[in-house]
Amino acid sequence: METLIKRLERSTFIQAALYVVIGLLIILYPRIFFDAIVYLVAAYFAIIGLVAIIQGLRHKRDGLPAGFFYGNHLFIDRFNRLFLR
């Protein structure tokens, strides 16, 4: 039980140290972190768009479902924001 507590204390200390280092880096270089977050969110939406397109094509019965058009919109919009800046 004591070894478990010591491991938890050590991992908490390491986690706190990482938070301090990351916080200092964000203070010193905020633009890099802002750009990284924007790219991650845009990539996430592009992936969601591709999934919606694929699902829309798989479930096509009486014309194309709304998910297909929503997926196209998300993918095209995020692609433009990522690569055509």
N, CA, C and O of each residue as an XYZ file, in Angstrom:
340
protein
N       0.823     -1.190      0.000
C       0.000      0.000      0.000
C       0.869      1.257      0.000
O       0.556      2.241     -0.670
N       1.955      1.211      0.754
C       2.848      2.367      0.803
C       3.523      2.609     -0.541
O       3.749      3.759     -0.918
N       3.847      1.546     -1.268
C       4.467      1.728     -2.582
C       3.478      2.366     -3.558
O       3.869      3.166     -4.408
N       2.212      2.015     -3.437
C       1.197      2.618     -4.287
C       1.086      4.117     -4.006
O       0.998      4.918     -4.936
N       1.092      4.489     -2.757
C       0.999      5.896     -2.381
C       2.240      6.653     -2.873
O       2.128      7.774     -3.368
N       3.406      6.045     -2.738
C       4.633      6.699     -3.206
C       4.622      6.872     -4.726
O       5.068      7.896     -5.242
N       4.110      5.865     -5.437
C       4.014      5.994     -6.899
C       3.038      7.096     -7.290
O       3.292      7.858     -8.223
N       1.925      7.177     -6.574
C       0.963      8.237     -6.863
C       1.550      9.612     -6.569
O       1.331     10.553     -7.332
N       2.289      9.738     -5.478
C       2.927     11.011     -5.148
C       3.938     11.398     -6.222
O       4.012     12.558     -6.629
N       4.709     10.424     -6.674
C       5.720     10.686     -7.691
C       5.059     11.092     -9.008
O       5.503     12.040     -9.656
N       4.005     10.385     -9.408
C       3.342     10.733    -10.667
C       2.655     12.095    -10.560
O       2.601     12.834    -11.544
N       2.132     12.435     -9.388
C       1.529     13.756     -9.193
C       2.582     14.839     -9.283
O       2.330     15.897     -9.860
N       3.753     14.599     -8.727
C       4.848     15.566     -8.807
C       5.297     15.759    -10.252
O       5.518     16.887    -10.692
N       5.432     14.657    -10.988
C       5.840     14.742    -12.397
C       4.783     15.486    -13.197
O       5.117     16.310    -14.048
N       3.511     15.206    -12.934
C       2.430     15.889    -13.633
C       2.447     17.392    -13.336
O       2.265     18.204    -14.243
N       2.661     17.759    -12.088
C       2.724     19.174    -11.713
C       3.910     19.862    -12.389
O       3.785     20.995    -12.853
N       5.050     19.190    -12.447
C       6.220     19.759    -13.106
C       5.958     19.970    -14.601
O       6.364     20.987    -15.163
N       5.286     19.016    -15.243
C       4.948     19.174    -16.653
C       3.994     20.349    -16.869
O       4.138     21.096    -17.837
N       3.030     20.514    -15.976
C       2.112     21.647    -16.090
C       2.855     22.969    -15.971
O       2.551     23.917    -16.695
N       3.813     23.041    -15.076
C       4.590     24.269    -14.920
C       5.398     24.553    -16.177
O       5.432     25.688    -16.652
N       6.044     23.534    -16.715
C       6.858     23.716    -17.921
C       5.979     24.125    -19.102
O       6.320     25.052    -19.837
N       4.861     23.444    -19.284
C       3.961     23.781    -20.390
C       3.390     25.183    -20.199
O       3.267     25.935    -21.165
N       3.042     25.540    -18.971
C       2.537     26.882    -18.694
C       3.559     27.954    -19.023
O       3.217     28.986    -19.599
N       4.811     27.717    -18.660
C       5.872     28.681    -18.988
C       6.082     28.796    -20.491
O       6.293     29.891    -21.012
N       6.025     27.664    -21.189
C       6.176     27.701    -22.648
C       5.026     28.459    -23.300
O       5.233     29.186    -24.271
N       3.821     28.293    -22.772
C       2.674     29.026    -23.317
C       2.839     30.522    -23.070
O       2.494     31.333    -23.929
N       3.357     30.888    -21.915
C       3.584     32.307    -21.623
C       4.662     32.882    -22.542
O       4.534     34.007    -23.025
N       5.719     32.113    -22.781
C       6.818     32.606    -23.599
C       6.513     32.582    -25.096
O       6.931     33.482    -25.824
N       5.784     31.556    -25.566
C       5.505     31.376    -26.993
C       4.013     31.115    -27.220
O       3.642     30.021    -27.647
N       3.166     32.084    -26.945
C       1.715     31.824    -27.049
C       1.239     31.564    -28.478
O       0.300     30.794    -28.677
N       1.857     32.179    -29.460
C       1.405     32.031    -30.845
C       1.542     30.589    -31.327
O       0.661     30.081    -32.021
N       2.628     29.934    -30.969
C       2.852     28.545    -31.382
C       1.759     27.641    -30.821
O       1.220     26.795    -31.535
N       1.434     27.820    -29.543
C       0.425     26.968    -28.925
C      -0.965     27.285    -29.459
O      -1.777     26.376    -29.635
N      -1.252     28.556    -29.720
C      -2.540     28.922    -30.295
C      -2.692     28.295    -31.678
O      -3.737     27.727    -31.994
N      -1.659     28.397    -32.492
C      -1.708     27.801    -33.826
C      -1.900     26.288    -33.748
O      -2.680     25.719    -34.512
N      -1.195     25.644    -32.836
C      -1.308     24.191    -32.690
C      -2.733     23.799    -32.304
O      -3.275     22.829    -32.834
N      -3.332     24.539    -31.396
C      -4.697     24.228    -30.975
C      -5.668     24.433    -32.130
O      -6.570     23.621    -32.333
N      -5.491     25.502    -32.882
C      -6.365     25.755    -34.038
C      -6.223     24.634    -35.060
O      -7.228     24.163    -35.594
N      -5.005     24.199    -35.341
C      -4.802     23.119    -36.301
C      -5.412     21.810    -35.805
O      -5.991     21.062    -36.593
N      -5.289     21.527    -34.518
C      -5.883     20.300    -33.978
C      -7.398     20.317    -34.093
O      -8.003     19.315    -34.474
N      -8.015     21.448    -33.765
C      -9.474     21.545    -33.863
C      -9.919     21.444    -35.322
O     -10.897     20.761    -35.623
N      -9.212     22.115    -36.224
C      -9.562     22.056    -37.648
C      -9.402     20.636    -38.190
O     -10.241     20.174    -38.964
N      -8.351     19.952    -37.798
C      -8.149     18.568    -38.234
C      -9.251     17.668    -37.685
O      -9.724     16.767    -38.378
N      -9.656     17.907    -36.454
C     -10.744     17.129    -35.847
C     -12.030     17.294    -36.655
O     -12.703     16.310    -36.962
N     -12.368     18.530    -36.998
C     -13.576     18.761    -37.775
C     -13.465     18.190    -39.180
O     -14.458     17.717    -39.733
N     -12.275     18.227    -39.766
C     -12.089     17.628    -41.091
C     -12.310     16.126    -41.024
O     -12.915     15.553    -41.930
N     -11.837     15.486    -39.981
C     -12.036     14.043    -39.814
C     -13.510     13.736    -39.610
O     -14.026     12.774    -40.180
N     -14.199     14.546    -38.799
C     -15.635     14.354    -38.599
C     -16.366     14.505    -39.940
O     -17.292     13.752    -40.241
N     -15.937     15.483    -40.734
C     -16.543     15.673    -42.052
C     -16.354     14.470    -42.952
O     -17.291     14.052    -43.633
N     -15.151     13.906    -42.964
C     -14.906     12.718    -43.788
C     -15.745     11.535    -43.330
O     -16.277     10.790    -44.153
N     -15.865     11.361    -42.026
C     -16.683     10.273    -41.490
C     -18.141     10.467    -41.895
O     -18.808      9.506    -42.279
N     -18.644     11.702    -41.814
C     -20.024     11.966    -42.200
C     -20.242     11.710    -43.689
O     -21.295     11.207    -44.081
N     -19.263     12.047    -44.517
C     -19.374     11.781    -45.950
C     -19.440     10.283    -46.203
O     -20.287      9.812    -46.963
N     -18.548      9.538    -45.569
C     -18.517      8.079    -45.754
C     -19.812      7.448    -45.277
O     -20.366      6.584    -45.956
N     -20.308      7.874    -44.102
C     -21.570      7.335    -43.597
C     -22.724      7.698    -44.510
O     -23.625      6.889    -44.731
N     -22.702      8.909    -45.040
C     -23.768      9.319    -45.949
C     -23.784      8.487    -47.218
O     -24.850      8.133    -47.720
N     -22.602      8.174    -47.737
C     -22.541      7.357    -48.944
C     -22.944      5.914    -48.667
O     -23.525      5.261    -49.533
N     -22.650      5.417    -47.498
C     -23.015      4.033    -47.155
C     -24.509      3.877    -46.966
O     -25.075      2.838    -47.306
N     -25.148      4.895    -46.429
C     -26.570      4.789    -46.099
C     -27.451      5.479    -47.136
O     -28.583      5.860    -46.838
N     -26.943      5.637    -48.327
C     -27.692      6.293    -49.394
C     -28.836      5.380    -49.834
O     -28.611      4.241    -50.243
N     -30.058      5.891    -49.745
C     -31.225      5.119    -50.190
C     -32.020      5.941    -51.198
O     -31.940      5.711    -52.405
N     -32.776      6.887    -50.694
C     -33.590      7.755    -51.551
C     -32.904      9.099    -51.674
O     -33.352     10.079    -51.079
N     -31.852      9.160    -52.419
C     -31.091     10.395    -52.531
C     -30.045     10.449    -51.433
O     -29.907      9.519    -50.639
N     -29.328     11.523    -51.402
C     -28.269     11.670    -50.415
C     -28.835     12.240    -49.118
O     -29.604     13.200    -49.157
N     -28.470     11.669    -47.969
C     -28.974     12.166    -46.689
C     -28.314     13.488    -46.295
O     -27.306     13.895    -46.873
N     -28.901     14.139    -45.309
C     -28.382     15.428    -44.853
C     -26.961     15.312    -44.313
O     -26.174     16.251    -44.439
N     -26.628     14.184    -43.718
C     -25.282     13.982    -43.183
C     -24.206     14.084    -44.247
O     -23.084     14.509    -43.971
N     -24.553     13.694    -45.458
C     -23.591     13.786    -46.552
C     -23.237     15.238    -46.830
O     -22.064     15.582    -46.972
N     -24.248     16.081    -46.906
C     -24.007     17.487    -47.201
C     -23.320     18.186    -46.031
O     -22.456     19.040    -46.230
N     -23.707     17.821    -44.818
C     -23.053     18.377    -43.629
C     -21.585     17.969    -43.597
O     -20.722     18.789    -43.284
N     -21.300     16.728    -43.912
C     -19.924     16.248    -43.942
C     -19.106     16.953    -44.999
O     -17.954     17.319    -44.764
N     -19.706     17.146    -46.178
C     -19.012     17.888    -47.234
C     -18.693     19.301    -46.787
O     -17.587     19.796    -47.004
N     -19.657     19.941    -46.167
C     -19.451     21.307    -45.689
C     -18.306     21.362    -44.682
O     -17.412     22.200    -44.801
N     -18.333     20.467    -43.685
C     -17.278     20.468    -42.670
C     -15.915     20.202    -43.288
O     -14.943     20.890    -42.976
N     -15.842     19.212    -44.157
C     -14.549     18.855    -44.727
C     -13.999     19.988    -45.590
O     -12.834     20.359    -45.449
N     -14.813     20.534    -46.470
C     -14.336     21.593    -47.356
C     -13.942     22.827    -46.565
O     -12.908     23.439    -46.833
N     -14.769     23.195    -45.584
C     -14.474     24.370    -44.778
C     -13.165     24.196    -44.008
O     -12.331     25.101    -44.005
N     -12.977     23.075    -43.373
C     -11.767     22.866    -42.569
C     -10.547     22.686    -43.456
O      -9.454     23.125    -43.100
N     -10.719     22.051    -44.598
C      -9.598     21.921    -45.525
C      -9.121     23.302    -45.958
O      -7.921     23.573    -46.002
N     -10.076     24.171    -46.276
C      -9.708     25.537    -46.668
C      -8.996     26.257    -45.540
O      -8.018     26.964    -45.782
N      -9.463     26.096    -44.318
C      -8.843     26.799    -43.191
C      -7.456     26.234    -42.870
O      -6.571     26.967    -42.429
N      -7.272     24.945    -43.090
C      -5.970     24.341    -42.784
C      -4.922     24.653    -43.848
O      -3.800     25.039    -43.521
N      -5.280     24.489    -45.108
C      -4.262     24.502    -46.146
C      -4.292     25.718    -47.066
O      -3.315     25.983    -47.767
N      -5.376     26.445    -47.075
C      -5.466     27.578    -47.992
C      -5.480     28.904    -47.258
O      -6.138     29.853    -47.685
N      -4.763     28.968    -46.168
C      -4.697     30.166    -45.335
C      -4.067     31.301    -46.039
O      -3.937     32.385    -45.469
